[in-house]
Amino acid sequence: MDRWLYSSDPPLNWLTRRRRMRIRARRPFGAGHSRLVNRSAVDQLILDADGRPSRINLYFANGGSIEFPPLK
């Protein structure tokens, strides 16, 4: 169900103003085929001078972290 709700075309976007929002999937480094991180975390988003994401990280309570690669 998580994959369906958080996919690139989720059903929540049909009912809200987010229907024009574009979502691009990113695979975290070392996650294999999975795109969904199903853990509680704090995220860090660093933007470049043009306002595009240059670095995305997730930090977990146990001290671990996951980095997402930038889009090409």
MODELLER restraints for C-alpha pairs under 7 A, 6 or more apart:
rsr = mdl.restraints
at = mdl.atoms
rsr.add(forms.Gaussian(group=physical.xy_distance, feature=features.Distance(at['CA:4:A'], at['CA:10:A']), mean=6.34, stdev=0.5))
rsr.add(forms.Gaussian(group=physical.xy_distance, feature=features.Distance(at['CA:5:A'], at['CA:11:A']), mean=6.57, stdev=0.5))
rsr.add(forms.Gaussian(group=physical.xy_distance, feature=features.Distance(at['CA:8:A'], at['CA:23:A']), mean=5.40, stdev=0.5))
rsr.add(forms.Gaussian(group=physical.xy_distance, feature=features.Distance(at['CA:8:A'], at['CA:24:A']), mean=6.78, stdev=0.5))
rsr.add(forms.Gaussian(group=physical.xy_distance, feature=features.Distance(at['CA:13:A'], at['CA:19:A']), mean=4.39, stdev=0.5))
rsr.add(forms.Gaussian(group=physical.xy_distance, feature=features.Distance(at['CA:26:A'], at['CA:35:A']), mean=6.32, stdev=0.5))
rsr.add(forms.Gaussian(group=physical.xy_distance, feature=features.Distance(at['CA:26:A'], at['CA:68:A']), mean=6.65, stdev=0.5))
rsr.add(forms.Gaussian(group=physical.xy_distance, feature=features.Distance(at['CA:27:A'], at['CA:34:A']), mean=6.67, stdev=0.5))
rsr.add(forms.Gaussian(group=physical.xy_distance, feature=features.Distance(at['CA:27:A'], at['CA:35:A']), mean=4.75, stdev=0.5))
rsr.add(forms.Gaussian(group=physical.xy_distance, feature=features.Distance(at['CA:27:A'], at['CA:68:A']), mean=6.44, stdev=0.5))
rsr.add(forms.Gaussian(group=physical.xy_distance, feature=features.Distance(at['CA:28:A'], at['CA:35:A']), mean=6.71, stdev=0.5))
rsr.add(forms.Gaussian(group=physical.xy_distance, feature=features.Distance(at['CA:28:A'], at['CA:66:A']), mean=6.53, stdev=0.5))
rsr.add(forms.Gaussian(group=physical.xy_distance, feature=features.Distance(at['CA:28:A'], at['CA:67:A']), mean=5.83, stdev=0.5))
rsr.add(forms.Gaussian(group=physical.xy_distance, feature=features.Distance(at['CA:28:A'], at['CA:68:A']), mean=4.37, stdev=0.5))
rsr.add(forms.Gaussian(group=physical.xy_distance, feature=features.Distance(at['CA:28:A'], at['CA:69:A']), mean=6.65, stdev=0.5))
rsr.add(forms.Gaussian(group=physical.xy_distance, feature=features.Distance(at['CA:29:A'], at['CA:66:A']), mean=6.97, stdev=0.5))
rsr.add(forms.Gaussian(group=physical.xy_distance, feature=features.Distance(at['CA:29:A'], at['CA:67:A']), mean=6.04, stdev=0.5))
rsr.add(forms.Gaussian(group=physical.xy_distance, feature=features.Distance(at['CA:29:A'], at['CA:68:A']), mean=5.95, stdev=0.5))
rsr.add(forms.Gaussian(group=physical.xy_distance, feature=features.Distance(at['CA:29:A'], at['CA:69:A']), mean=6.85, stdev=0.5))
rsr.add(forms.Gaussian(group=physical.xy_distance, feature=features.Distance(at['CA:40:A'], at['CA:60:A']), mean=6.76, stdev=0.5))
rsr.add(forms.Gaussian(group=physical.xy_distance, feature=features.Distance(at['CA:41:A'], at['CA:58:A']), mean=5.96, stdev=0.5))
rsr.add(forms.Gaussian(group=physical.xy_distance, feature=features.Distance(at['CA:41:A'], at['CA:59:A']), mean=5.39, stdev=0.5))
rsr.add(forms.Gaussian(group=physical.xy_distance, feature=features.Distance(at['CA:41:A'], at['CA:60:A']), mean=4.77, stdev=0.5))
rsr.add(forms.Gaussian(group=physical.xy_distance, feature=features.Distance(at['CA:42:A'], at['CA:58:A']), mean=5.68, stdev=0.5))
rsr.add(forms.Gaussian(group=physical.xy_distance, feature=features.Distance(at['CA:42:A'], at['CA:59:A']), mean=5.23, stdev=0.5))
rsr.add(forms.Gaussian(group=physical.xy_distance, feature=features.Distance(at['CA:42:A'], at['CA:60:A']), mean=6.65, stdev=0.5))
rsr.add(forms.Gaussian(group=physical.xy_distance, feature=features.Distance(at['CA:43:A'], at['CA:57:A']), mean=5.64, stdev=0.5))
rsr.add(forms.Gaussian(group=physical.xy_distance, feature=features.Distance(at['CA:43:A'], at['CA:58:A']), mean=4.42, stdev=0.5))
rsr.add(forms.Gaussian(group=physical.xy_distance, feature=features.Distance(at['CA:43:A'], at['CA:59:A']), mean=6.16, stdev=0.5))
rsr.add(forms.Gaussian(group=physical.xy_distance, feature=features.Distance(at['CA:44:A'], at['CA:56:A']), mean=5.73, stdev=0.5))
rsr.add(forms.Gaussian(group=physical.xy_distance, feature=features.Distance(at['CA:44:A'], at['CA:57:A']), mean=5.15, stdev=0.5))
rsr.add(forms.Gaussian(group=physical.xy_distance, feature=features.Distance(at['CA:44:A'], at['CA:58:A']), mean=6.38, stdev=0.5))
rsr.add(forms.Gaussian(group=physical.xy_distance, feature=features.Distance(at['CA:45:A'], at['CA:53:A']), mean=6.62, stdev=0.5))
rsr.add(forms.Gaussian(group=physical.xy_distance, feature=features.Distance(at['CA:45:A'], at['CA:55:A']), mean=5.97, stdev=0.5))
rsr.add(forms.Gaussian(group=physical.xy_distance, feature=features.Distance(at['CA:45:A'], at['CA:56:A']), mean=4.79, stdev=0.5))
rsr.add(forms.Gaussian(group=physical.xy_distance, feature=features.Distance(at['CA:45:A'], at['CA:57:A']), mean=6.72, stdev=0.5))
rsr.add(forms.Gaussian(group=physical.xy_distance, feature=features.Distance(at['CA:46:A'], at['CA:53:A']), mean=5.84, stdev=0.5))
rsr.add(forms.Gaussian(group=physical.xy_distance, feature=features.Distance(at['CA:46:A'], at['CA:54:A']), mean=5.71, stdev=0.5))
rsr.add(forms.Gaussian(group=physical.xy_distance, feature=features.Distance(at['CA:46:A'], at['CA:55:A']), mean=5.11, stdev=0.5))
rsr.add(forms.Gaussian(group=physical.xy_distance, feature=features.Distance(at['CA:46:A'], at['CA:56:A']), mean=6.48, stdev=0.5))
rsr.add(forms.Gaussian(group=physical.xy_distance, feature=features.Distance(at['CA:47:A'], at['CA:53:A']), mean=4.42, stdev=0.5))
rsr.add(forms.Gaussian(group=physical.xy_distance, feature=features.Distance(at['CA:47:A'], at['CA:54:A']), mean=5.25, stdev=0.5))
rsr.add(forms.Gaussian(group=physical.xy_distance, feature=features.Distance(at['CA:48:A'], at['CA:54:A']), mean=5.64, stdev=0.5))
rsr.add(forms.Gaussian(group=physical.xy_distance, feature=features.Distance(at['CA:54:A'], at['CA:70:A']), mean=5.92, stdev=0.5))
rsr.add(forms.Gaussian(group=physical.xy_distance, feature=features.Distance(at['CA:55:A'], at['CA:70:A']), mean=6.38, stdev=0.5))
rsr.add(forms.Gaussian(group=physical.xy_distance, feature=features.Distance(at['CA:56:A'], at['CA:67:A']), mean=5.95, stdev=0.5))
rsr.add(forms.Gaussian(group=physical.xy_distance, feature=features.Distance(at['CA:56:A'], at['CA:68:A']), mean=5.39, stdev=0.5))
rsr.add(forms.Gaussian(group=physical.xy_distance, feature=features.Distance(at['CA:57:A'], at['CA:65:A']), mean=6.88, stdev=0.5))
rsr.add(forms.Gaussian(group=physical.xy_distance, feature=features.Distance(at['CA:57:A'], at['CA:66:A']), mean=5.67, stdev=0.5))
rsr.add(forms.Gaussian(group=physical.xy_distance, feature=features.Distance(at['CA:57:A'], at['CA:67:A']), mean=4.46, stdev=0.5))
rsr.add(forms.Gaussian(group=physical.xy_distance, feature=features.Distance(at['CA:57:A'], at['CA:68:A']), mean=6.19, stdev=0.5))
rsr.add(forms.Gaussian(group=physical.xy_distance, feature=features.Distance(at['CA:58:A'], at['CA:65:A']), mean=5.39, stdev=0.5))
rsr.add(forms.Gaussian(group=physical.xy_distance, feature=features.Distance(at['CA:58:A'], at['CA:66:A']), mean=5.16, stdev=0.5))
rsr.add(forms.Gaussian(group=physical.xy_distance, feature=features.Distance(at['CA:58:A'], at['CA:67:A']), mean=6.47, stdev=0.5))
rsr.add(forms.Gaussian(group=physical.xy_distance, feature=features.Distance(at['CA:59:A'], at['CA:65:A']), mean=4.43, stdev=0.5))
rsr.add(forms.Gaussian(group=physical.xy_distance, feature=features.Distance(at['CA:59:A'], at['CA:66:A']), mean=6.74, stdev=0.5))
